[in-house]
């Protein structure tokens, strides 16, 4: 996923931050399916967080890397709780807003480009684990994550179990993925704002069973902390010790 794909998202964040509180973006899936998302949801405070996000904040330990930080809403809350936090995002406009909102340490980079290590927690909320794109990418990330963490470090992430749907369009999309040799939760889409679309990119929604299997393959222990309909929160700890 590159910044050009996220450019409409960045412009929408900027429009909201400058005062247009009705801003929304449109997700254009490659099968023609469309869904809207109101930007105000990216600017919520702790009291408005979904329960899984509140729990994740409480489970964070020590020095935190907030991956796919968006508007910095989770980083801001962690700062209030006296955590040392590094917020990263590939969207330039998002990073500008994160800084303006008061997050002290911000990098506009991929997780694979940062130089800092020795984190106690890697935090991926808002389904930010989607950036890995596919199961191979997830496996690569889980192996790489060990180099960023202290020996007792943890990963906290949320994702969506796409199997939990009765929408025939979503079911057909998953079936087409499987028939084409892909995992059911791989989604190819574009973000649209004010009639303009960004580049096509791919995301991954990973069901908890497949996450647990992939975690075991890469020597992590996976614990599902909470489920809310199709969404869930997971905690990964290294199983080598």
C-alpha positions in Angstrom: 0.0 0.0 0.0 1.5 3.3 -1.0 0.7 7.0 -0.2 -0.8 7.6 -3.7 -3.5 5.1 -2.9 -4.2 6.8 0.4 -4.1 10.4 -1.0 -8.0 10.8 -1.1 -8.2 9.6 2.5 -5.6 12.2 3.5 -7.5 15.0 1.8 -10.7 13.8 3.5 -9.0 13.9 6.9 -7.7 17.4 6.2 -11.2 18.6 5.1 -12.7 17.3 8.4 -9.9 18.7 10.5 -10.4 22.2 8.9 -14.1 22.2 9.8 -16.2 20.2 7.4 -17.8 17.7 9.9 -19.9 15.9 7.3 -16.9 14.6 5.2 -17.1 11.0 4.0 -15.1 8.7 1.8 -16.2 5.9 -0.5 -14.6 2.5 -0.7 -14.8 1.2 -4.3 -14.2 -2.6 -4.3 -12.9 -4.0 -7.6 -16.2 -5.9 -8.1 -18.2 -2.7 -8.2 -19.4 -2.8 -4.6 -19.4 0.6 -2.8 -19.6 1.6 0.8 -19.3 4.9 2.6 -17.4 5.8 5.7 -17.9 9.1 7.7 -14.5 10.7 8.6 -15.7 11.8 12.1 -15.2 8.2 13.2 -11.4 8.7 12.8 -11.4 11.5 15.3 -13.1 9.9 18.3 -12.0 10.2 21.9 -11.4 7.3 24.3 -15.0 7.5 25.7 -16.3 6.9 22.1 -13.9 4.1 21.2 -15.4 0.6 20.6 -15.0 -1.7 23.6 -12.2 -3.7 21.8 -10.2 -0.5 21.3 -10.6 0.6 24.9 -9.4 -2.9 26.0 -6.4 -2.7 23.7 -5.4 0.7 25.2 -5.6 -0.8 28.7 -3.5 -3.8 27.6 -0.7 -1.7 26.1 2.6 -2.1 27.9 5.5 0.3 28.1 6.9 1.7 24.9 4.3 1.5 22.1 4.6 1.6 18.3 1.2 2.7 16.9 1.1 1.2 13.3 -1.3 2.9 10.9 -2.0 5.6 13.4 -4.5 7.5 11.2 -5.3 10.7 13.1 -3.3 9.7 16.2 -6.4 9.1 18.3 -4.9 6.0 20.0 -1.5 7.6 20.4 -3.0 10.6 22.1 -4.7 8.5 24.6 -1.6 6.5 25.3 0.4 9.7 25.8 -2.2 10.8 28.4 -1.5 7.5 30.2 2.3 8.2 30.2 3.3 5.7 27.6 6.2 6.5 25.3 4.6 6.3 21.8 5.8 6.4 18.2 3.0 6.9 15.7 3.6 5.9 12.1 1.5 6.1 9.0 2.2 6.1 5.3 -0.4 8.9 4.6 1.4 12.2 4.6 -1.7 14.3 5.4 -2.5 11.9 8.3 1.0 12.4 9.7 0.6 16.2 9.5 -2.6 16.0 11.4 -1.2 13.6 14.0 1.6 16.1 14.8 -0.9 19.0 14.9 -3.0 17.2 17.3 -0.1 16.9 19.7 1.5 13.4 19.3 5.1 14.0 20.1 6.8 11.3 18.0 5.5 10.8 14.5 7.1 9.2 11.4 5.6 9.1 7.9 7.0 5.6 7.1 6.1 2.0 6.6 6.8 -0.3 9.6 9.6 -1.8 7.5 11.4 1.5 7.2 11.6 2.7 10.8 14.9 2.5 12.6 13.7 2.5 16.2 13.4 -0.8 18.1 12.9 -2.2 21.6 9.2 -1.6 21.8 7.1 -3.3 24.4 3.8 -3.2 22.3 3.0 -3.1 18.6 -0.5 -1.7 18.3 -2.6 -2.1 15.1 -6.1 -0.8 15.7 -8.8 0.2 13.1 -8.0 -3.1 11.4 -4.6 -1.7 10.4 -3.2 -5.2 10.1 -4.9 -4.9 6.7 -1.7 -3.4 5.3 -0.1 -6.8 5.0 -2.3 -7.4 1.9 -2.3 -11.3 2.0 -1.4 -14.3 4.1 2.2 -14.3 2.9 2.4 -10.7 3.9 1.0 -11.5 7.3 3.5 -14.2 7.9 6.3 -11.8 6.8 5.1 -9.1 9.2 4.9 -11.5 12.2 8.5 -12.7 11.6 9.7 -9.1 11.2 7.8 -7.9 14.2 10.2 -9.8 16.5 13.0 -7.5 15.5 11.0 -4.5 16.7 10.1 -5.9 20.1 11.7 -6.5 23.4 11.9 -10.2 24.4 8.6 -10.0 26.4 6.9 -7.7 23.8 3.3 -8.1 22.5 1.2 -7.4 19.4 -2.3 -6.1 19.9 -4.4 -6.0 16.7 -8.0 -6.0 15.6 -9.5 -7.4 12.4 -12.7 -8.5 10.8 -13.9 -12.1 10.3 -15.4 -11.8 6.8 -17.0 -15.2 7.2 -19.6 -13.6 9.4 -21.8 -12.1 6.7 -25.1 -12.9 5.1 -24.7 -10.3 2.3 -24.7 -12.2 -1.0 -22.3 -9.7 -2.6 -19.7 -10.3 0.1 -20.3 -14.1 0.0 -19.8 -14.1 -3.8 -16.6 -12.0 -3.5 -15.2 -14.4 -1.0 -16.1 -17.4 -3.2 -14.4 -15.8 -6.2 -11.3 -15.2 -4.1 -11.2 -18.9 -3.1 -11.8 -20.0 -6.7 -8.9 -17.9 -7.8 -6.5 -19.3 -5.3 -6.7 -16.4 -2.9 -7.7 -16.2 0.8 -11.3 -15.1 1.3 -10.4 -11.9 3.2 -8.2 -10.4 0.5 -9.9 -7.2 -0.8 -8.9 -5.0 -3.7 -10.3 -1.5 -3.5 -9.9 2.3 -4.2 -10.7 5.1 -1.9 -12.8 7.9 -3.3 -13.2 11.5 -2.1 -15.1 14.3 -3.8 -15.4 12.2 -7.0 -11.7 11.3 -7.3 -10.3 7.9 -6.7 -6.9 6.9 -5.5 -4.8 4.0 -6.9 -6.1 0.4 -6.5 -4.6 -1.4 -3.5 -5.2 -4.6 -1.6 -6.0 -5.1 2.1 -6.4 -8.2 4.3 -9.1 -9.0 6.8 -8.0 -12.1 8.7 -10.4 -14.4 10.5 -9.3 -15.4 14.1 -8.7 -19.1 13.2 -6.4 -18.3 10.3 -4.6 -15.6 12.4 -4.0 -18.2 15.1 -2.7 -20.7 12.6 -0.4 -18.1 11.0 0.8 -17.1 14.5 1.7 -20.7 15.4 3.6 -21.0 12.1 5.7 -18.0 13.0 6.1 -19.0 16.7 3.6 -16.6 18.3 0.9 -17.5 20.7 -2.5 -16.0 19.8 -5.2 -15.1 22.3 -8.5 -13.7 21.2 -9.4 -11.1 23.9 -12.8 -9.9 22.7 -15.3 -10.3 19.8 -17.9 -7.8 18.7 -20.0 -9.3 15.8 -17.5 -9.8 13.0 -14.7 -7.7 14.6 -12.3 -9.0 17.2 -9.2 -8.1 19.3 -6.2 -10.4 19.5 -3.1 -10.4 21.6 0.1 -12.1 20.3 3.0 -13.1 22.6 6.2 -14.8 21.6 6.0 -18.6 22.3 9.8 -19.1 22.4 10.0 -18.3 26.1 
